[in-house]
Amino acid sequence: MKNLPDYAFMRLPTVLKAYPVSETLWWDGVKSGEFPAPYKLSKGVTAWLVADIRKLCEDKAKEGRN
């Protein structure tokens, strides 16, 4: 993710490498608004902006360790 520009898109397997939670927990978080909503790029292709995932990781890091 480090080499990707903010405006690039990431598919779910890459997102989960950056933010390591289960796929089920991820989708629950998307539905609840805890995690960013995806973009539908085409039929069967869902992705997230790198900038959105970076912000999620940065915000979580600012919360501190619990």
N, CA, C and O atoms as a printed pandas DataFrame, in Angstrom:
     atom_number atom_name residue_name chain_id  residue_number  x_coord  y_coord  z_coord
0              1         N          MET        A               1    0.831   -1.183    0.000
1              2        CA          MET        A               1    0.000    0.000    0.000
2              3         C          MET        A               1    0.878    1.251    0.000
3              4         O          MET        A               1    0.457    2.307   -0.473
4              5         N          LYS        A               2    2.065    1.136    0.516
5              6        CA          LYS        A               2    2.972    2.271    0.632
6              7         C          LYS        A               2    3.262    2.920   -0.723
7              8         O          LYS        A               2    3.396    4.140   -0.810
8              9         N          ASN        A               3    3.358    2.118   -1.769
9             10        CA          ASN        A               3    3.717    2.633   -3.088
10            11         C          ASN        A               3    2.520    3.059   -3.921
11            12         O          ASN        A               3    2.694    3.562   -5.031
12            13         N          LEU        A               4    1.322    2.872   -3.414
13            14        CA          LEU        A               4    0.127    3.222   -4.178
14            15         C          LEU        A               4   -0.276    4.670   -3.924
15            16         O          LEU        A               4   -0.200    5.142   -2.789
16            17         N          PRO        A               5   -0.706    5.382   -4.970
17            18        CA          PRO        A               5   -1.205    6.744   -4.757
18            19         C          PRO        A               5   -2.552    6.715   -4.042
19            20         O          PRO        A               5   -3.262    5.711   -4.081
20            21         N          ASP        A               6   -2.897    7.815   -3.393
21            22        CA          ASP        A               6   -4.155    7.901   -2.645
22            23         C          ASP        A               6   -5.381    7.614   -3.500
23            24         O          ASP        A               6   -6.381    7.102   -2.996
24            25         N          TYR        A               7   -5.316    7.935   -4.781
25            26        CA          TYR        A               7   -6.478    7.780   -5.660
26            27         C          TYR        A               7   -6.572    6.394   -6.298
27            28         O          TYR        A               7   -7.472    6.149   -7.102
28            29         N          ALA        A               8   -5.661    5.486   -5.955
29            30        CA          ALA        A               8   -5.730    4.117   -6.469
30            31         C          ALA        A               8   -6.807    3.342   -5.710
31            32         O          ALA        A               8   -7.208    3.721   -4.609
32            33         N          PHE        A               9   -7.261    2.256   -6.318
33            34        CA          PHE        A               9   -8.251    1.393   -5.688
34            35         C          PHE        A               9   -7.596    0.107   -5.205
35            36         O          PHE        A               9   -6.633   -0.378   -5.798
36            37         N          MET        A              10   -8.140   -0.439   -4.112
37            38        CA          MET        A              10   -7.677   -1.703   -3.544
38            39         C          MET        A              10   -8.856   -2.661   -3.467
39            40         O          MET        A              10   -9.961   -2.272   -3.086
40            41         N          ARG        A              11   -8.613   -3.920   -3.832
41            42        CA          ARG        A              11   -9.635   -4.945   -3.659
42            43         C          ARG        A              11   -9.557   -5.467   -2.227
43            44         O          ARG        A              11   -8.583   -5.214   -1.517
44            45         N          LEU        A              12  -10.585   -6.194   -1.811
45            46        CA          LEU        A              12  -10.705   -6.626   -0.421
46            47         C          LEU        A              12   -9.498   -7.409    0.106
47            48         O          LEU        A              12   -9.061   -7.129    1.222
48            49         N          PRO        A              13   -8.935   -8.369   -0.629
49            50        CA          PRO        A              13   -7.778   -9.082   -0.065
50            51         C          PRO        A              13   -6.620   -8.147    0.314
51            52         O          PRO        A              13   -5.932   -8.383    1.307
52            53         N          THR        A              14   -6.411   -7.103   -0.465
53            54        CA          THR        A              14   -5.353   -6.138   -0.167
54            55         C          THR        A              14   -5.736   -5.268    1.021
55            56         O          THR        A              14   -4.896   -4.953    1.864
56            57         N          VAL        A              15   -7.001   -4.882    1.085
57            58        CA          VAL        A              15   -7.492   -4.102    2.231
58            59         C          VAL        A              15   -7.252   -4.877    3.521
59            60         O          VAL        A              15   -6.787   -4.315    4.513
60            61         N          LEU        A              16   -7.568   -6.162    3.502
61            62        CA          LEU        A              16   -7.442   -6.974    4.714
62            63         C          LEU        A              16   -5.990   -7.242    5.097
63            64         O          LEU        A              16   -5.718   -7.619    6.237
64            65         N          LYS        A              17   -5.064   -7.058    4.178
65            66        CA          LYS        A              17   -3.641   -7.131    4.535
66            67         C          LYS        A              17   -3.224   -5.863    5.277
67            68         O          LYS        A              17   -2.379   -5.906    6.171
68            69         N          ALA        A              18   -3.822   -4.740    4.898
69            70        CA          ALA        A              18   -3.503   -3.462    5.548
70            71         C          ALA        A              18   -4.229   -3.316    6.882
71            72         O          ALA        A              18   -3.700   -2.725    7.823
72            73         N          TYR        A              19   -5.430   -3.852    6.956
73            74        CA          TYR        A              19   -6.261   -3.757    8.168
74            75         C          TYR        A              19   -6.728   -5.175    8.493
75            76         O          TYR        A              19   -7.819   -5.573    8.085
76            77         N          PRO        A              20   -5.919   -5.934    9.219
77            78        CA          PRO        A              20   -6.120   -7.375    9.363
78            79         C          PRO        A              20   -7.257   -7.787   10.303
79            80         O          PRO        A              20   -7.043   -8.085   11.478
80            81         N          VAL        A              21   -8.449   -7.794    9.753
81            82        CA          VAL        A              21   -9.620   -8.338   10.443
82            83         C          VAL        A              21  -10.229   -9.387    9.523
83            84         O          VAL        A              21   -9.846   -9.493    8.358
84            85         N          SER        A              22  -11.165  -10.153   10.036
85            86        CA          SER        A              22  -11.807  -11.156    9.195
86            87         C          SER        A              22  -12.697  -10.474    8.163
87            88         O          SER        A              22  -13.119   -9.332    8.343
88            89         N          GLU        A              23  -12.968  -11.182    7.096
89            90        CA          GLU        A              23  -13.842  -10.647    6.053
90            91         C          GLU        A              23  -15.232  -10.343    6.613
91            92         O          GLU        A              23  -15.837   -9.329    6.264
92            93         N          THR        A              24  -15.731  -11.218    7.475
93            94        CA          THR        A              24  -17.048  -11.003    8.083
94            95         C          THR        A              24  -17.055   -9.744    8.936
95            96         O          THR        A              24  -17.981   -8.939    8.843
96            97         N          LEU        A              25  -16.034   -9.566    9.763
97            98        CA          LEU        A              25  -15.944   -8.363   10.593
98            99         C          LEU        A              25  -15.823   -7.112    9.722
99           100         O          LEU        A              25  -16.401   -6.072   10.039
100          101         N          TRP        A              26  -15.074   -7.217    8.629
101          102        CA          TRP        A              26  -14.936   -6.079    7.715
102          103         C          TRP        A              26  -16.297   -5.656    7.166
103          104         O          TRP        A              26  -16.659   -4.481    7.231
104          105         N          TRP        A              27  -17.049   -6.615    6.624
105          106        CA          TRP        A              27  -18.345   -6.270    6.029
106          107         C          TRP        A              27  -19.327   -5.764    7.081
107          108         O          TRP        A              27  -20.133   -4.879    6.794
108          109         N          ASP        A              28  -19.272   -6.310    8.287
109          110        CA          ASP        A              28  -20.108   -5.782    9.375
110          111         C          ASP        A              28  -19.741   -4.327    9.665
111          112         O          ASP        A              28  -20.620   -3.495    9.890
112          113         N          GLY        A              29  -18.443   -4.023    9.660
113          114        CA          GLY        A              29  -17.980   -2.660    9.890
114          115         C          GLY        A              29  -18.383   -1.705    8.779
115          116         O          GLY        A              29  -18.681   -0.539    9.036
116          117         N          VAL        A              30  -18.392   -2.194    7.551
117          118        CA          VAL        A              30  -18.850   -1.372    6.421
118          119         C          VAL        A              30  -20.333   -1.052    6.602
119          120         O          VAL        A              30  -20.757    0.092    6.436
120          121         N          LYS        A              31  -21.111   -2.077    6.946
121          122        CA          LYS        A              31  -22.560   -1.877    7.129
122          123         C          LYS        A              31  -22.860   -0.912    8.271
123          124         O          LYS        A              31  -23.806   -0.129    8.185
124          125         N          SER        A              32  -22.071   -0.958    9.331
125          126        CA          SER        A              32  -22.317   -0.095   10.493
126          127         C          SER        A              32  -21.735    1.308   10.319
127          128         O          SER        A              32  -22.045    2.208   11.099
128          129         N          GLY        A              33  -20.899    1.497    9.306
129          130        CA          GLY        A              33  -20.269    2.794    9.088
130          131         C          GLY        A              33  -18.926    2.948    9.782
131          132         O          GLY        A              33  -18.291    3.998    9.686
132          133         N          GLU        A              34  -18.492    1.909   10.479
133          134        CA          GLU        A              34  -17.192    1.950   11.158
134          135         C          GLU        A              34  -16.040    1.947   10.150
135          136         O          GLU        A              34  -15.006    2.576   10.377
136          137         N          PHE        A              35  -16.227    1.239    9.042
137          138        CA          PHE        A              35  -15.228    1.149    7.979
138          139         C          PHE        A              35  -15.767    1.847    6.738
139          140         O          PHE        A              35  -16.983    1.961    6.580
140          141         N          PRO        A              36  -14.886    2.319    5.848
141          142        CA          PRO        A              36  -15.348    3.063    4.674
142          143         C          PRO        A              36  -16.157    2.201    3.706
143          144         O          PRO        A              36  -15.933    0.998    3.574
144          145         N          ALA        A              37  -17.090    2.847    3.045
145          146        CA          ALA        A              37  -17.908    2.168    2.038
146          147         C          ALA        A              37  -17.076    1.938    0.775
147          148         O          ALA        A              37  -16.215    2.751    0.438
148          149         N          PRO        A              38  -17.333    0.847    0.089
149          150        CA          PRO        A              38  -16.590    0.559   -1.136
150          151         C          PRO        A              38  -17.178    1.291   -2.339
151          152         O          PRO        A              38  -18.276    1.846   -2.284
152          153         N          TYR        A              39  -16.418    1.272   -3.411
153          154        CA          TYR        A              39  -16.873    1.750   -4.715
154          155         C          TYR        A              39  -17.186    0.528   -5.558
155          156         O          TYR        A              39  -16.445   -0.455   -5.530
156          157         N          LYS        A              40  -18.263    0.582   -6.295
157          158        CA          LYS        A              40  -18.621   -0.492   -7.217
158          159         C          LYS        A              40  -18.039   -0.098   -8.573
159          160         O          LYS        A              40  -18.589    0.773   -9.248
160          161         N          LEU        A              41  -16.940   -0.724   -8.978
161          162        CA          LEU        A              41  -16.269   -0.356  -10.218
162          163         C          LEU        A              41  -16.944   -0.958  -11.437
163          164         O          LEU        A              41  -16.966   -0.349  -12.506
164          165         N          SER        A              42  -17.490   -2.144  -11.278
165          166        CA          SER        A              42  -18.261   -2.804  -12.330
166          167         C          SER        A              42  -18.975   -3.986  -11.684
167          168         O          SER        A              42  -18.821   -4.230  -10.488
168          169         N          LYS        A              43  -19.739   -4.702  -12.458
169          170        CA          LYS        A              43  -20.456   -5.849  -11.915
170          171         C          LYS        A              43  -19.449   -6.845  -11.325
171          172         O          LYS        A              43  -18.564   -7.343  -12.020
172          173         N          GLY        A              44  -19.607   -7.116  -10.048
173          174        CA          GLY        A              44  -18.730   -8.076   -9.386
174          175         C          GLY        A              44  -17.376   -7.526   -8.961
175          176         O          GLY        A              44  -16.539   -8.270   -8.449
176          177         N          VAL        A              45  -17.151   -6.228   -9.166
177          178        CA          VAL        A              45  -15.861   -5.639   -8.786
178          179         C          VAL        A              45  -16.093   -4.502   -7.793
179          180         O          VAL        A              45  -16.610   -3.441   -8.142
180          181         N          THR        A              46  -15.698   -4.753   -6.559
181          182        CA          THR        A              46  -15.831   -3.791   -5.473
182          183         C          THR        A              46  -14.428   -3.460   -4.977
183          184         O          THR        A              46  -13.584   -4.346   -4.840
184          185         N          ALA        A              47  -14.186   -2.174   -4.707
185          186        CA          ALA        A              47  -12.854   -1.764   -4.263
186          187         C          ALA        A              47  -12.958   -0.530   -3.372
187          188         O          ALA        A              47  -13.993    0.134   -3.317
188          189         N          TRP        A              48  -11.872   -0.246   -2.686
189          190        CA          TRP        A              48  -11.794    0.903   -1.785
190          191         C          TRP        A              48  -10.661    1.808   -2.238
191          192         O          TRP        A              48   -9.662    1.342   -2.785
192          193         N          LEU        A              49  -10.824    3.100   -2.007
193          194        CA          LEU        A              49   -9.738    4.041   -2.282
194          195         C          LEU        A              49   -8.620    3.849   -1.263
195          196         O          LEU        A              49   -8.877    3.682   -0.071
196          197         N          VAL        A              50   -7.403    3.874   -1.734
197          198        CA          VAL        A              50   -6.249    3.768   -0.848
198          199         C          VAL        A              50   -6.315    4.854    0.225
199          200         O          VAL        A              50   -6.018    4.587    1.390
200          201         N          ALA        A              51   -6.699    6.066   -0.151
201          202        CA          ALA        A              51   -6.786    7.173    0.812
202          203         C          ALA        A              51   -7.740    6.847    1.955
203          204         O          ALA        A              51   -7.461    7.186    3.105
204          205         N          ASP        A              52   -8.857    6.197    1.659
205          206        CA          ASP        A              52   -9.823    5.841    2.701
206          207         C          ASP        A              52   -9.243    4.816    3.669
207          208         O          ASP        A              52   -9.463    4.902    4.877
208          209         N          ILE        A              53   -8.505    3.848    3.140
209          210        CA          ILE        A              53   -7.921    2.809    3.993
210          211         C          ILE        A              53   -6.768    3.387    4.810
211          212         O          ILE        A              53   -6.605    3.037    5.979
212          213         N          ARG        A              54   -5.973    4.264    4.212
213          214        CA          ARG        A              54   -4.904    4.924    4.967
214          215         C          ARG        A              54   -5.481    5.717    6.137
215          216         O          ARG        A              54   -4.966    5.651    7.253
216          217         N          LYS        A              55   -6.542    6.459    5.877
217          218        CA          LYS        A              55   -7.168    7.267    6.931
218          219         C          LYS        A              55   -7.696    6.368    8.047
219          220         O          LYS        A              55   -7.526    6.680    9.226
220          221         N          LEU        A              56   -8.329    5.265    7.687
221          222        CA          LEU        A              56   -8.824    4.322    8.687
222          223         C          LEU        A              56   -7.676    3.836    9.572
223          224         O          LEU        A              56   -7.802    3.819   10.797
224          225         N          CYS        A              57   -6.569    3.443    8.963
225          226        CA          CYS        A              57   -5.418    2.952    9.724
226          227         C          CYS        A              57   -4.821    4.053   10.596
227          228         O          CYS        A              57   -4.474    3.812   11.752
228          229         N          GLU        A              58   -4.702    5.257   10.045
229          230        CA          GLU        A              58   -4.155    6.381   10.819
230          231         C          GLU        A              58   -5.049    6.716   12.006
231          232         O          GLU        A              58   -4.557    6.943   13.111
232          233         N          ASP        A              59   -6.360    6.748   11.782
233          234        CA          ASP        A              59   -7.299    7.050   12.867
234          235         C          ASP        A              59   -7.224    6.003   13.970
235          236         O          ASP        A              59   -7.260    6.335   15.155
236          237         N          LYS        A              60   -7.119    4.739   13.575
237          238        CA          LYS        A              60   -7.027    3.663   14.562
238          239         C          LYS        A              60   -5.736    3.793   15.372
239          240         O          LYS        A              60   -5.734    3.583   16.585
240          241         N          ALA        A              61   -4.644    4.140   14.699
241          242        CA          ALA        A              61   -3.363    4.305   15.391
242          243         C          ALA        A              61   -3.422    5.471   16.379
243          244         O          ALA        A              61   -2.824    5.399   17.453
244          245         N          LYS        A              62   -4.127    6.530   16.034
245          246        CA          LYS        A              62   -4.262    7.690   16.924
246          247         C          LYS        A              62   -5.074    7.362   18.173
247          248         O          LYS        A              62   -4.879    7.970   19.226
248          249         N          GLU        A              63   -5.990    6.394   18.052
249          250        CA          GLU        A              63   -6.794    5.974   19.209
250          251         C          GLU        A              63   -5.921    5.349   20.286
251          252         O          GLU        A              63   -6.275    5.352   21.465
252          253         N          GLY        A              64   -4.800    4.822   19.880
253          254        CA          GLY        A              64   -3.902    4.178   20.830
254          255         C          GLY        A              64   -4.219    2.705   20.979
255          256         O          GLY        A              64   -5.156    2.180   20.378
256          257         N          ARG        A              65   -3.432    2.076   21.775
257          258        CA          ARG        A              65   -3.599    0.633   22.010
258          259         C          ARG        A              65   -4.583    0.413   23.136
259          260         O          ARG        A              65   -4.506    1.050   24.187
260          261         N          ASN        A              66   -5.501   -0.493   22.901
261          262        CA          ASN        A              66   -6.497   -0.814   23.939
262          263         C          ASN        A              66   -6.381   -2.262   24.332
263          264         O          ASN        A              66   -7.129   -2.731   25.189
